[in-house]
Amino acid sequence: MSLTESAIHDLQAFNQWIRYQHFGLSDANITNCTTLVHYQAFYQYAIIPACLIILILVFTQKRTSACLDSLGGRPGLIFPVNTLESRENRVAYSAAFGATASICVNIVGAKELPFTLVVPSYLSVFLYILAVLVYGIVFYPIFATLAVKSVVSYVLGMAYVWALIFVHISSVVLLQCNFEMEVQVWVVFNNLPLILCLIILGCIFPYRLVLRIRSLRGGEYAKKKHFLKEHYHAQHVHQLFAKSSPVTEELPLTKQQKLIRWIKGATYTNLPGYRYPTRIVATFTVAVIVVYSITSQQLVYGVAMLDTLTMFCNSSEAKKMSPVFTVICSPLIYDLLNMVKVCVIVSCVVALLYTLISVGHMMRCYRSNMMALYKGDHTDIPPASSLANRSWMVANIQYSGYQVAYIVWGFLFQLLVLFLITVLLASFIYALSSEADLLRYFWKWIWELWPAVLFVIIITILQHILAVFVFLQDRGSVLAVTNRKILFNFAYFMFFYNLFIGLFSWLRRLIKGMIIGVMVIGRLDASTLPRKFESFDPGYRAYVGMLQVECAHTHPVLVTFLHILMSSSEYRQNSQSSRNLSIFQKLFAGDNVEDFTEHHSFKLVETSEVKESAERTVARTRWHLAYTLYWNPGLRLLRKSHLAAQSLKSTAGPQPERMEAKYCGEEDA
């Protein structure tokens, strides 16, 4: 047997030993695992009820254009989620997206496909594309039933979600395998996000069904009537018109209060009354679930492999195999394995905590950036005119997927960097504690280096002190130079010193850039490129595109203004119809109004009361217009009459007299 064949045989034997020793299973145990519902068969057959539900929902909706007379305007187009204006059902949509996220993790990590097809390796990518399409169709009814918001949709969604809950819980609880207890616990925790999301949906659908049945009694007008009192956009506009409170002097904060303020500023601070869009909440929910799944898998597999390898080195099985394992399983390797296990746990926990903190900070940055765009402030966000509208729309579509992918890849990269740093630090400390010669060399190196470091610190502090007390007027409060000759002499000698100090400064710049780059690699609200090159960052461009599109469609002032116009129009129509009906009943009190209008082509005529009300409305509107134009002179240039006059003046061209005068003037010159 050759060396390669021997190594392969040893690795296969070691892998089999791991599967049996740590997880308590063998190939026979794996093949004999049984469950109530087959995974692939369920998702294959689930396409049928999913398509039926989609078909039913399509026929419950009416078209708004194109062949409205055929089939009563049915079927109509449905959509899964409103990614622009929606701030409703955020928990439900987040749970629905969380369920799909768990499925996506299983596709990538465990390669759980809804079908079994044998294709060449270069065509395997199409299997994953088809699998994503199948899972998308299976979960589409959940989103569609939430978006339709009807009694039928909620009933269908409730039945469909309960079926999914039964299938996934039974596949975990009723799984019959010879697993160890810790493996069974890990199986439950690995499927916990999916099951929790489905249970949340199973509770939300009945609740929404009851609310929908109650809302049918009040009508849609009652909902619009309370818009100015309850809706977030209206409350935001109300705060804009509210009088600002007088500025009071803040009392000095204690160290504990300063620490709490700094922690809130670095993570997340709550803004009363603010409601995040459904898309943002769902996006970050998916990202957190994916990161949680990856962390659990890394901890389980990593720690299990290291524990099993340690047990293997201490067992008699290692001696029966090739001498390679006898050489590897030395006391030094045993200590290193324990050290690496601690590094894996620490790096996973720190990377997970930092990702959660970053998610909170990203949500706060999104809120502040959106508020700045509402005010027209483009200090941090480029204006909409910097790119074409087509580019912004494409970037808006890409945002959610990009954000989840960037967070996941950023987490993996941060996990790798933290693991390497912790391993290097632990190895360095272990080497210093075990090797006396290395410790003496380390202290000798520190003794030789500290004078240069101390000189750099002294020169840097000296420049700051002289700048404040010697080279600037009024102790640095004014940017005006004094003692110019001393400044010129000092700058001359500092040129040579700063030439060498710049080497250390370059290293500091490199280290800071690497640290900040690793910290913000998963964030889209902060570009990793300089300000002039931000357009080359696809992630940052997707984030800005989402902000621009959302600001154009969800500006609180615009939304509130449109709701006021619509409510006023409906109110006038309802009051006008009720007033005309009362006058009509007074004129024809003895007749049946419905029978009269059915047999006679009678048109109501406005009375003096109605005319007076209309004239009063016109007068009030003109006074409001005059008041607005008086306090906003710039709006006069945007009036239709002024724009029409400008367009006529530009199309008519210059007057003949002016042209003649210009020609004569040129001739005189």
C-alpha positions in Angstrom: 0.0 0.0 0.0 1.4 3.4 -1.0 1.8 6.4 1.3 -1.2 8.2 -0.2 -3.5 5.2 0.1 -2.3 4.7 3.7 -3.1 8.3 4.5 -6.6 8.1 2.9 -7.3 4.9 4.8 -6.2 6.5 8.1 -8.4 9.5 7.5 -11.4 7.4 6.6 -10.9 5.3 9.8 -10.5 8.5 11.8 -13.7 10.0 10.4 -15.6 6.8 11.1 -14.2 6.8 14.7 -15.4 10.4 15.1 -18.9 9.6 13.9 -19.2 6.7 16.3 -17.3 8.1 19.3 -18.7 11.6 19.5 -22.1 11.5 17.8 -22.9 7.9 18.8 -23.8 6.8 15.3 -22.5 4.7 12.5 -23.3 4.3 8.8 -25.9 1.7 9.7 -27.5 4.0 12.3 -27.6 6.8 9.8 -29.3 4.8 7.1 -31.9 3.5 9.6 -33.0 7.0 10.7 -36.8 7.2 10.2 -39.2 10.1 10.6 -42.9 10.7 10.1 -42.6 12.9 7.0 -40.0 12.6 4.3 -38.2 16.0 3.8 -37.9 15.9 0.0 -41.3 14.4 -0.6 -43.0 17.0 1.5 -41.6 20.0 -0.4 -42.2 18.3 -3.7 -45.9 17.8 -2.9 -46.2 21.2 -1.1 -45.9 22.9 -4.5 -49.5 21.7 -5.3 -51.3 23.4 -2.4 -49.1 26.4 -2.7 -50.1 26.9 -6.3 -53.8 26.3 -5.4 -53.6 29.0 -2.7 -51.9 31.4 -5.1 -54.6 30.7 -7.7 -57.4 31.3 -5.2 -55.9 34.6 -4.0 -55.4 35.8 -7.6 -59.2 35.3 -8.3 -60.1 37.3 -5.1 -58.3 40.4 -6.5 -59.6 42.7 -9.2 -57.5 44.3 -12.0 -57.0 48.0 -12.0 -56.5 48.2 -15.8 -56.6 46.0 -18.9 -59.9 44.2 -19.7 -61.9 45.4 -16.7 -65.2 44.2 -18.3 -64.1 40.5 -18.7 -64.8 38.2 -15.7 -65.7 41.1 -13.5 -62.1 42.4 -13.6 -60.7 39.1 -12.2 -58.1 37.7 -11.8 -55.9 40.4 -10.4 -52.2 40.5 -9.7 -51.0 39.8 -6.1 -47.6 40.5 -4.5 -45.8 39.0 -1.5 -44.8 42.1 0.4 -44.8 45.9 0.0 -41.2 46.9 0.1 -41.8 50.6 -0.1 -44.5 52.0 2.2 -45.3 49.0 4.4 -44.9 49.5 8.2 -47.6 46.9 9.1 -47.3 43.2 10.0 -43.6 43.7 10.7 -43.5 40.7 13.1 -45.3 38.5 10.7 -43.2 39.3 7.7 -40.0 39.0 9.8 -41.1 35.5 10.9 -41.9 34.5 7.3 -38.5 35.7 6.1 -36.9 34.0 9.1 -38.4 30.7 8.1 -37.1 31.1 4.5 -33.7 32.1 5.9 -33.4 28.8 7.9 -34.2 26.9 4.7 -31.5 28.8 2.8 -29.0 28.0 5.5 -29.9 24.3 5.1 -29.4 24.6 1.3 -25.9 26.0 1.6 -24.7 24.3 4.8 -26.4 20.9 4.8 -27.1 20.8 1.0 -30.8 19.9 1.7 -32.4 20.0 -1.7 -36.1 19.3 -2.3 -35.2 16.7 -4.9 -32.5 14.3 -5.8 -31.0 14.6 -9.3 -27.7 13.3 -10.6 -26.1 15.9 -12.9 -22.5 16.7 -13.8 -20.6 18.8 -11.4 -20.6 21.8 -13.7 -24.4 21.8 -13.7 -24.8 21.5 -10.0 -25.3 25.3 -9.7 -28.6 24.9 -11.6 -29.8 22.5 -9.0 -29.4 25.1 -6.3 -31.2 27.7 -8.5 -34.1 25.3 -9.0 -34.1 24.5 -5.3 -34.4 28.2 -4.4 -37.3 28.5 -6.9 -39.1 25.6 -5.3 -38.7 26.9 -1.8 -39.8 30.3 -3.0 -43.0 28.9 -4.4 -43.7 26.8 -1.3 -43.3 29.9 1.0 -45.0 32.4 -1.3 -48.5 31.7 0.0 -47.5 32.9 3.5 -46.4 36.3 2.2 -49.3 36.6 -0.3 -52.0 35.8 2.4 -50.5 38.5 4.6 -50.4 41.1 1.8 -54.0 40.4 0.5 -55.4 41.1 4.0 -58.8 39.5 3.5 -60.7 36.9 5.5 -60.2 34.3 2.9 -56.4 34.9 2.7 -56.0 34.7 6.5 -58.0 31.5 6.7 -55.8 29.9 3.9 -52.6 31.2 5.4 -53.5 29.9 8.9 -54.2 26.4 7.5 -51.1 26.4 5.4 -48.8 27.6 8.3 -50.3 25.1 10.7 -49.5 22.3 8.2 -45.9 23.5 8.0 -45.6 23.6 11.8 -46.9 20.1 12.1 -44.4 18.8 9.5 -41.3 20.5 10.8 -42.0 19.7 14.5 -42.7 16.1 13.7 -39.5 15.9 11.6 -37.5 16.9 14.7 -39.4 15.4 17.6 -40.3 12.1 15.9 -36.9 11.5 14.4 -35.9 8.0 15.4 -32.1 7.6 15.4 -29.5 6.3 17.8 -28.2 9.7 18.7 -26.6 10.8 21.9 -28.5 13.3 24.0 -26.2 16.2 23.1 -26.7 15.5 19.4 -30.5 15.5 19.8 -30.3 18.8 21.7 -28.2 20.3 18.9 -30.7 19.1 16.3 -33.5 20.9 18.2 -31.4 24.1 18.6 -30.4 24.0 14.9 -34.1 23.9 13.8 -35.3 26.3 16.5 -35.4 29.5 14.4 -37.5 27.8 11.7 -39.9 26.3 14.3 -40.2 29.5 16.3 -40.9 31.6 13.1 -43.6 29.2 12.0 -45.2 29.2 15.5 -45.2 33.0 15.5 -47.0 32.9 12.2 -49.4 30.3 13.4 -50.4 32.7 16.2 -50.5 35.9 14.1 -52.9 34.6 11.4 -55.8 33.9 13.8 -55.2 37.3 15.4 -55.2 39.1 12.1 -58.3 37.2 11.1 -60.2 38.4 14.1 -59.0 42.0 13.5 -60.1 41.8 9.9 -63.6 40.6 10.7 -63.9 43.5 13.2 -62.6 46.0 10.8 -65.3 45.1 8.2 -67.9 46.6 10.5 -66.2 50.0 10.7 -65.4 50.5 7.0 -62.3 52.0 5.4 -63.4 55.6 6.0 -63.0 55.1 9.8 -59.5 54.0 9.3 -58.6 57.0 7.2 -60.4 59.3 9.7 -57.9 58.4 12.4 -54.8 58.7 10.2 -53.9 62.2 11.6 -54.1 60.9 15.2 -52.4 57.5 15.0 -50.2 57.2 12.0 -46.5 57.6 12.4 -46.1 60.0 9.4 -48.8 62.3 10.7 -47.2 62.3 14.2 -43.9 63.2 12.6 -45.5 66.2 10.8 -47.3 67.2 14.0 -43.9 67.3 15.8 -42.5 69.5 13.0 -45.2 72.1 13.6 -45.0 71.9 17.3 -43.3 74.6 19.2 -39.8 73.8 20.3 -39.2 73.7 24.0 -36.9 76.4 25.4 -33.2 75.3 25.6 -32.1 74.6 29.2 -28.7 74.2 30.5 -27.8 70.5 31.0 -26.4 69.5 34.3 -23.0 67.9 34.3 -23.2 64.1 33.8 -21.6 61.6 36.1 -19.1 59.0 34.8 -21.8 56.3 34.9 -24.2 58.5 32.9 -21.5 59.3 30.4 -20.8 55.6 30.0 -24.4 54.7 29.5 -24.8 57.5 26.9 -21.7 56.2 25.1 -23.0 52.6 25.0 -26.4 53.7 23.7 -24.7 55.9 21.1 -22.5 53.0 20.0 -25.3 50.4 19.8 -28.9 51.6 19.6 -31.0 54.3 21.0 -34.8 54.3 20.9 -36.8 57.1 19.2 -40.3 57.3 20.6 -43.0 56.9 17.9 -40.6 55.8 15.2 -41.6 52.7 13.2 -39.0 50.9 11.1 -40.2 49.7 7.7 -41.2 46.1 7.3 -38.3 45.6 4.8 -35.6 46.8 7.3 -36.9 44.7 10.2 -37.2 41.6 8.0 -33.8 42.0 6.5 -32.0 42.3 9.8 -34.1 39.4 11.2 -32.9 37.2 8.4 -29.3 38.2 8.9 -29.4 37.5 12.7 -31.0 34.1 12.1 -28.4 33.1 9.5 -25.6 34.2 11.8 -27.1 32.3 14.7 -27.3 29.1 12.6 -23.7 29.5 11.4 -22.5 30.1 14.9 -24.3 27.0 16.3 -22.9 24.9 13.5 -19.3 26.2 14.0 -19.5 25.7 17.7 -20.9 22.2 17.5 -18.7 20.9 14.7 -15.5 22.7 15.8 -15.7 21.8 19.4 -16.8 18.3 18.6 -14.0 17.7 16.2 -11.4 19.0 18.7 -12.8 17.0 21.6 -13.0 13.9 19.5 -9.4 14.4 18.2 -8.2 14.8 21.8 -10.0 11.7 22.9 -8.6 9.9 19.8 -5.0 10.8 20.7 -5.5 9.4 24.2 -7.2 6.2 23.0 -5.7 2.9 22.0 -7.1 3.3 18.5 -4.4 5.8 17.6 -1.7 3.3 18.3 -3.3 0.7 16.0 -3.2 3.0 13.0 -0.2 4.3 11.1 2.8 5.8 12.9 1.7 9.2 11.6 -1.0 9.5 14.3 1.5 8.4 17.0 3.8 11.3 16.1 1.0 13.8 15.9 -0.6 12.8 19.2 2.1 14.2 21.4 1.7 16.1 24.7 2.4 19.4 22.9 -0.4 18.7 20.4 -2.7 17.8 23.3 -2.2 21.2 24.9 -2.5 23.0 21.5 -5.9 21.3 20.9 -7.3 22.5 24.2 -6.0 26.0 23.4 -7.6 26.0 19.9 -10.9 24.8 21.4 -10.9 27.8 23.7 -10.0 30.1 20.8 -12.9 28.7 18.8 -15.4 29.3 21.5 -14.1 32.8 22.3 -14.0 33.9 18.7 -17.5 32.6 17.9 -19.0 34.3 20.9 -17.2 37.6 20.3 -18.0 37.6 16.6 -21.7 36.9 17.3 -22.0 39.6 20.0 -20.2 42.2 17.7 -22.6 41.3 14.9 -25.6 41.8 17.1 -24.2 45.2 18.2 -23.5 46.1 14.6 -27.1 45.3 13.6 -28.4 47.7 16.3 -26.0 50.3 15.2 -26.9 49.9 11.5 -30.6 50.3 12.3 -29.8 53.5 14.2 -27.7 54.8 11.3 -30.5 54.0 8.9 -32.9 56.0 11.0 -30.6 59.0 11.2 -29.8 58.9 7.5 -33.5 58.7 6.6 -34.3 61.6 8.9 -31.5 63.6 7.3 -32.9 62.9 3.8 -36.4 64.0 5.0 -34.8 67.4 5.9 -32.9 67.6 2.6 -29.5 67.1 4.3 -27.0 65.3 2.1 -24.0 65.6 4.3 -23.6 61.9 4.7 -25.7 60.5 1.8 -25.1 61.6 -1.8 -28.0 63.4 -3.5 -30.3 61.6 -5.9 -28.8 63.5 -8.8 -25.5 61.8 -8.4 -26.7 58.7 -10.3 -29.5 58.0 -12.8 -32.9 56.9 -11.5 -32.4 53.5 -13.1 -29.3 52.9 -11.0 -31.1 53.9 -7.8 -34.0 51.5 -8.5 -31.7 48.6 -9.3 -29.7 49.4 -6.1 -33.0 49.5 -4.1 -33.9 46.0 -5.4 -30.5 44.7 -4.5 -30.4 46.1 -0.9 -32.0 43.4 1.2 -30.1 40.5 -0.4 -26.9 42.4 -0.3 -27.3 43.4 3.3 -27.9 39.8 4.5 -25.0 38.5 2.4 -22.6 41.3 3.6 -23.5 40.6 7.2 -23.0 36.9 6.9 -19.7 37.2 5.0 -18.5 39.9 7.4 -19.3 37.7 10.3 -17.3 34.8 8.8 -14.4 37.1 8.0 -14.4 38.6 11.5 -14.7 35.1 12.9 -11.6 34.0 11.0 -9.6 37.1 12.0 -10.6 36.7 15.7 -9.7 33.1 15.6 -6.2 33.8 14.1 -5.6 36.6 16.6 -6.6 34.5 19.6 -4.6 31.6 18.4 -1.5 33.8 17.9 -1.9 35.4 21.3 -2.5 32.1 23.0 0.5 30.5 21.2 2.7 33.5 22.1 1.7 33.4 25.7 2.2 29.6 25.8 5.6 29.9 24.2 6.7 32.6 26.6 5.6 30.6 29.6 7.3 27.4 28.4 10.5 28.7 26.8 12.8 30.8 29.0 15.1 31.8 26.2 12.2 33.1 24.1 11.0 35.2 27.1 14.5 36.7 27.6 14.7 37.5 23.8 11.3 39.2 24.1 12.2 41.4 27.0 15.5 42.3 25.2 13.6 43.3 22.1 11.3 45.5 24.3 14.3 47.0 26.0 15.9 48.0 22.7 12.6 49.4 21.2 11.2 51.5 24.0 13.5 54.5 23.6 12.3 55.0 20.0 8.7 54.7 21.1 9.2 57.1 24.0 10.9 59.6 21.6 7.9 59.5 19.2 5.5 60.1 22.0 7.5 63.0 23.4 7.9 64.7 20.1 4.1 64.3 19.3 3.1 65.7 22.7 5.6 68.6 22.4 4.2 69.7 19.1 0.7 69.9 20.5 1.9 71.8 23.6 3.9 74.4 21.6 1.0 74.7 19.1 -1.3 75.8 21.9 0.9 77.9 24.1 3.5 79.3 21.6 2.3 79.2 17.9 -1.4 80.1 18.2 -3.0 83.2 19.7 -5.3 83.1 22.7 -4.2 79.6 23.7 -5.4 78.0 20.5 -8.9 79.5 20.5 -8.1 81.5 17.3 -6.5 80.0 14.2 -4.0 82.9 14.0 -0.2 82.5 14.1 2.1 84.2 16.6 5.8 84.0 17.2 6.4 83.4 13.5 10.2 83.2 13.6 10.1 80.6 16.4 7.5 78.6 14.4 9.7 78.6 11.3 12.8 77.4 13.1 10.8 74.7 14.9 9.1 73.5 11.7 12.6 73.3 10.0 14.0 70.9 12.6 10.7 69.0 12.9 10.8 68.3 9.2 13.6 65.8 9.7 12.2 64.3 12.9 8.7 63.9 11.3 10.3 62.2 8.4 11.3 59.3 10.7 8.1 59.6 12.8 6.1 59.2 9.6 7.3 55.6 9.4 5.5 54.8 12.6 2.6 56.9 11.5 2.3 54.8 8.4 2.2 51.6 10.4 -0.5 53.1 12.6 -2.5 54.1 9.6 -2.2 50.6 8.1 -3.2 49.0 11.4 -6.1 51.3 11.9 -7.3 50.8 8.3 -7.2 47.0 8.7 -9.0 47.1 12.0 -11.7 49.5 10.8 -12.0 47.6 7.5 -12.6 44.3 9.4 -15.2 46.0 11.7 -17.2 47.6 8.9 -16.8 45.0 6.2 -20.3 43.7 6.8 -22.0 47.1 7.0 -23.6 48.8 4.0 -24.2 52.2 5.7 -20.4 52.8 5.9 -18.4 52.5 2.7 -15.0 50.9 2.9 -13.8 53.2 0.1 -13.0 56.9 0.3 -15.7 59.5 -0.2 -14.7 60.1 -3.9 -14.8 56.4 -4.7 -18.0 55.5 -2.8 -19.9 54.9 -6.1 -17.5 51.9 -6.8 -18.8 50.2 -3.6 -21.8 48.0 -4.7 -22.9 47.5 -1.1 -22.9 51.2 -0.2 -24.6 52.0 -3.5 -27.4 49.5 -2.8 -27.9 51.2 0.7 -28.0 54.7 -0.8 -30.4 53.5 -3.5 -32.8 52.1 -0.9 -32.7 55.3 1.0 -33.4 57.5 -2.1 -36.3 55.3 -3.3 -37.8 55.1 0.1 -37.5 58.8 0.8 -39.2 59.6 -2.5 -42.2 57.4 -1.7 -42.5 57.6 2.1 -41.7 61.2 3.0 -43.9 62.0 6.0 -44.9 65.5 4.8 -45.8 64.2 1.3 -47.8 61.2 2.7 -49.6 63.3 5.2 -50.5 65.9 2.7 -51.9 63.4 0.3 -54.0 61.8 3.0 -55.4 65.2 4.0 -56.4 65.8 0.4 -58.0 62.4 0.0 -59.8 62.6 3.3 -61.0 66.2 2.5 -62.2 65.0 -0.9 -64.1 62.1 0.5 -65.6 64.2 3.3 -66.9 66.8 0.8 -68.3 64.1 -1.4 -70.1 62.4 1.5 -71.4 65.7 3.0 -72.5 66.9 -0.5 -74.4 63.7 -1.2 -76.0 63.6 2.3 -77.0 67.3 1.9 -78.5 66.8 -1.5 -80.3 63.7 -0.3 -81.9 65.6 2.6 -83.1 68.4 0.3 -84.4 65.8 -2.1 -86.4 64.1 0.7 -87.8 67.5 1.8 -89.1 68.2 -1.8 -90.5 64.7 -2.3 -91.4 63.6 1.3 -94.4 61.7 0.1 -92.7 59.6 -2.5 -90.2 56.8 -2.3 -86.8 58.2 -3.1 -85.4 55.0 -4.6 -88.4 54.4 -6.7 -88.4 58.0 -8.0 -84.8 58.0 -9.0 -85.2 54.6 -10.6 -88.1 55.6 -12.9 -87.2 59.3 -13.5 -84.0 60.7 -14.9 -83.9 63.4 -12.2 -80.8 65.5 -11.6 -80.5 67.3 -8.2 -80.0 71.1 -8.4 -77.9 73.0 -5.9 -79.9 75.2 -3.6 -78.8 78.5 -2.2 -77.4 76.8 0.8 -75.1 74.5 -1.3 -74.0 77.5 -3.4 -73.2 79.5 -0.4 -71.1 76.7 1.1 -69.2 76.3 -2.2 -68.5 80.0 -2.4 -67.3 80.0 1.1 -64.9 77.1 0.4 -63.5 78.9 -2.7 -62.9 82.1 -0.7 -61.2 80.2 2.1 -59.0 78.4 -0.4 -58.0 81.7 -2.0 -57.1 83.2 1.3 -55.0 80.2 2.2 -53.2 80.5 -1.2 -52.5 84.1 -0.7 -51.2 83.5 2.8 -48.9 80.7 1.6 -47.5 82.7 -1.3 -46.9 85.7 0.9 -44.7 83.7 3.3 -43.1 81.6 0.6 -42.2 83.9 -2.3 -40.3 81.1 -4.0 -43.5 79.2 -4.7 -44.7 82.0 -6.9 -42.2 81.0 -9.6 -43.6 77.4 -9.5 -47.2 78.4 -10.2 -48.9 77.1 -13.3 -49.6 80.6 -14.7 -46.0 81.7 -14.2 -44.6 78.6 -15.8 -47.0 78.9 -18.7 -45.9 82.5 -19.3 -42.3 81.5 -19.2 -42.8 78.8 -21.7 -44.7 81.1 -24.1 -42.0 83.7 -23.8 -39.3 81.2 -24.6 -41.1 79.8 -27.6 -42.0 83.2 -29.0 -38.4 84.3 -29.1 -37.0 87.8 -28.8 -39.0 90.9 -29.9 -38.2 92.5 -33.3 -37.3 95.8 -31.7 -34.8 94.2 -29.4 -33.3 92.3 -32.3 -33.0 95.4 -34.3 -31.4 97.3 -31.5 -29.0 94.6 -30.9 -28.1 94.5 -34.6 -27.7 98.3 -34.7 -25.6 98.2 -31.6 -23.3 95.7 -33.2 -23.1 97.8 -36.3 -22.2 100.9 -34.3 -19.5 99.0 -32.5 
